[in-house]
């Protein structure tokens, strides 16, 4: 399914809409459904990231949350819905580039397997009317 190594820079995680969910992804998927019910949309990506990570990202700059990044997320979601493989490690890096987390927040993201949490967001948003798993 995916490969993890000791060092983050060598870790990759590619999934598609049919990849069986991990326990973390399933729990976060259900958590998103509990909080937002059927009202999940890609434009609320940053609040979802905050919810599933438990981090506030004090240094967040919403000026970096541009139409370009939003368009990128829409394209990513479209590819995910079609069954294409999505590199969640790359998405993680893109989120870091937009959110500008502190070093401590970056370390926590790596420690908490944020890719699996981002996967839960993609899965939830790809079918907002699905039931909890």
ABEGO torsion letter per residue (X at the ends): XBBBBABAAABBBBBBAABBBBAAAAAAAAAAAAAAEAABBAAAAAAAAAAAAGBAGAABBAAABBAAAAAAAAAAAAAAAAGBBBBAAAAAAAAAAAAGBBAAAAAAAAAAGAAAAAAAAAAAAABAABBBX
